[in-house]
Amino acid sequence: MMKNYQHNIIHQLSETMDSLWRIGQYMKDAEVDGHPEEVEFWRGFKETLEKQMVMLKDRLEKIVKEQGLDIS
């Protein structure tokens, strides 16, 4: 059975990816509404999430490489 810490990394990666998608929608809304400052705000926020996503992905890759995942 998958360990909790492994599940937590996978779950957070999924949540972060969902958030990135939503941020893209927020940016589109701000563009449509004519608010370039809001677009820039969300762009910066998105960059932060992208960094977090890379951290999570790298951690998951390390776990899989070193320990594998038991998903039975």
N, C-alpha and C positions, 0 to 999 in steps of 0.2 A: 504494500500500500504506500502511496506517495506520502512523504513526510510533510508536516505542516509548513516548515520553512520553504520547501520547494513549491508547494501550492501557493504560498503567499507571494513569492516572486512572480509566478505565472499569472496569478490573479491581478497583481498590481500592474504588470505589463499590459494586460488586457484593458484595465481601467484607464491607464495612461494613453493607450492607443485610441480608446473611445473619446477621451478628452481632446486629443489632437484633432480628431474628426470634427467634434463640436466647435472647437476654436476656429477651424476653417469656416464653419457656417456663421459664426459670430463676425468674422472678418468680412464675409460677403454681405451680411446684414448692414454692417457699418458702412461699407462701400455704397450699397444701394441707398442708404439713408443720407449719404453725403457727409460722413463724419470721418475725415482722414486721421484725426488724432486718435480716434477709437480703433481704427485699423492698425495704427502703429502700436497702440497699447497691446492689442491682441497678438500682433506679430511678435513683440517681445516676450509675451507670455508663452506663445507657442515655442519659441526658441528654448525657453527654460524647460518646457515639457519634453522637447526633443532630446535635450541633454539627459533628462531623467530616463527617458525611454532607452537611450543607448546604455546607460548604467545598468538598468534592469536586464536588458538583452545580454550584455557582457557577463553579468553575474549568472544568468541562466545558462549561458554557454559554458561557463566555467564549471558549474554544478554538474551539468550533463557530461562534460568531458571527464571530470574527476570521479564522479559518483554514479552517473547514470540516473535514470528516473524509473521507478517502479510504479507503473500505472495500472497494476492489476487490482 
